Amino acid sequence: MKAVLELKNVSKFMNNKALVDDITFTVNEGEIFGFLGPNGAGKTTTIKMITGLYRISKGEIYIDGKSVKSQFEKALKGVGGIIENPEMYGYLSGRDNLKLYGRMHGGINKERIEEVVNLVKLGNRIDDKVSKYSLGMRQRLGVAQALLHKPKLLILDEPTNGLDPMGIKELREMLRNLAEKEKLSVMVSSHLLSEMELMCDRFGIIDGGKMIDIKTISDIKKSEFETHKSYYIEVDNKKDAIRIINDKYPEFGIDEFENGIKLTCEKEELAKVNKELILNDISIYIVTIITKTLEEEFMNVTKGSKEQIR
């Protein structure tokens, strides 16, 4: 798989302090890569080094094989980006905003403008004034602007800030479409972990300036132990169910919920527990596997406060 973005042992020092410390990761072609971390972890510093806003203190960053250090202009030609909410001229139409940006960038013709408008599905509103756009439509126009010069890599810093649920869903579907059909690589920095879980193929977690984990969503869904899984069991008599399990299987871990219990054991042992409960006249309403969430993994590896994320 081709790597469009490569960071190799990258560090950033300011006032003798390491803001980013020896991080290494890649973003592959056609991949949506989530970049997670608590506030002050080094996400924005890393993005600024990738986009040339900060000088790299140590290490190398390559975009489509070109070094940001030694081939700056060629490397940055392969990048499009939106930092938080895109700034547009509200008194101009969406099309005129794109034309203006195209003239500033150079080499952007009418056909390319029409192409990106269709990619972001703004065709029916592109000639309206931007002042009449919703925030979600502005985000779409921002993505269209970032795509005009046919970048290999799109970088979005907190793109879902301020969007309503429908706007977030539309943005997610648009990025998924661009990654799959246009083979565009997307790097997304965000604190909205539930959305990252739905949007990203892989994600990296940065904490204290260090890259501490890189995983796929399927990695998260797997239990730490292949044989041991956590199950939620809803019963009619929770108090007696806990007593029966503790008496018969004291080695199992049990957590109490409002209408049931969480039990960690092997699949074969679960069957024995169910049988024991039924023999003791405990009615079982629901048994389901509890899968790990991205938020749980994030909190586990950063050991951070839940106040750091939304």
C-alpha positions, -999 to +999 in steps of 0.1 A: +000+000+000+014+034-010+021+059+018+010+094+008+022+110+041+052+097+061+065+111+094+098+096+104+111+103+139+097+138+139+103+162+168+095+198+175+113+218+202+105+252+216+123+268+245+141+236+251+108+217+255+097+189+232+062+197+220+064+167+197+088+139+205+101+114+179+068+105+163+065+081+133+034+072+113+021+070+078-012+078+060-019+055+030-035+062-003-073+062-001-073+060+038-090+082+064-066+084+093-078+098+126-054+118+148-065+117+184-051+131+216-059+151+248-057+189+247-020+200+244-009+165+232+008+178+201-018+174+174-019+209+161+019+212+163+022+181+142-003+194+116+016+227+114+049+209+107+032+188+080+018+220+064+050+240+067+037+265+093+063+252+118+099+243+111+107+206+118+133+204+146+143+168+139+132+140+116+116+140+081+082+145+067+074+132+032+043+141+012+039+118-019+076+110-016+087+146-014+105+161+016+089+190+034+124+201+044+142+200+011+114+201-014+090+224+004+070+238-026+067+204-044+057+186-012+030+212-002+015+211-037+002+177-027-017+190+004-051+206+008-063+216+043-090+231+064-082+244+099-114+245+119-141+265+100-132+276+064-132+314+058-152+325+028-165+358+013-201+358+024-212+384-002-199+362-031-215+329-044-198+296-037-187+295-073-172+329-072-153+320-040-138+290-059-130+311-089-112+336-067-092+309-050-085+293-083-070+326-097-048+330-066-036+294-069-032+294-107-039+267-132-075+260-121-100+260-150-138+261-151-140+223-157-120+216-125-143+239-105-173+221-118-157+188-110-151+196-073-185+211-069-200+178-080-176+159-058-188+177-027-225+177-039-230+214-039-243+217-074-278+230-065-265+258-042-231+267-056-245+300-072-261+311-039-243+336-017-222+320+009-239+341+036-269+319+030-250+287+035-254+265+066-222+256+084-223+222+069-225+237+034-195+260+042-175+229+052-184+213+019-173+245+001-141+245+021-134+209+011-141+218-026-116+247-023-090+224-007-094+199-035-092+224-064-055+217-071-059+179-069-040+172-037-029+138-027-036+145+010-064+164+027-059+175+063-089+185+084-084+200+119-116+195+140-139+195+109-170+187+128-169+216+152-203+233+154-220+209+130-254+195+138-258+157+136-270+158+099-240+180+090-216+156+106-232+127+088-230+144+054-194+154+060-185+118+070-202+103+039-185+129+017-150+121+030-157+083+028-167+088-009-136+109-017-113+083+000-129+054-018-136+068-053-109+095-056-082+076-037-077+107-016-058+103+016-075+122+045-060+130+079-086+141+105-078+156+139-108+155+162-121+150+198-155+136+187-145+100+192-178+085+182-176+102+148-139+091+144-150+056+150-175+058+122-153+077+098-117+064+101-099+033+088-070+037+113-062+062+140-031+073+159-032+084+195-007+111+206-002+120+242+025+142+258+040+148+224+046+110+218+028+087+194+017+060+218-006+038+197-017+032+161-047+009+155-075+000+132-111+001+143-111-037+140-083-038+165-104-020+190-134-043+185-113-073+193-111-084+230-078-082+247-080-120+250-094-141+222-111-166+245-123-142+272-150-117+263-173-094+282-211-101+282-241-081+293-268-103+309-302-088+317-321-107+343-353-104+364-335-107+397-301-091+396-292-095+433-298-133+433-280-137+399-249-121+413-250-142+445-254-175+424-226-166+401-202-156+429-210-188+448-205-211+418-179-192+398-160-168+422-131-164+397-154-145+372-153-107+371-188-092+376-199-056+372-233-045+382-256-025+358-291-010+364-310-040+349-283-066+347-247-076+350-215-076+330-196-109+331-161-116+317-155-153+309-151-178+280-180-186+257-183-222+271-183-208+307-211-184+297-233-213+287-227-229+322-236-196+339-268-193+319-278-229+328-271-223+365-292-192+365-321-209+348-319-239+373-322-213+401-354-198+385-336-166+373-352-154+340-327-142+314-340-116+290-308-105+270-273-118+266-250-098+243-213-093+237-199-060+249-175-045+223-148-021+233-154+015+221-128+040+207-134+062+238-125+033+261-094+026+242-085+063+241-089+066+279-070+034+285-039+043+265-038+080+275-049+074+311-064+109+307-094+126+321-128+123+304-130+161+306-103+162+278-127+148+253-163+154+242 
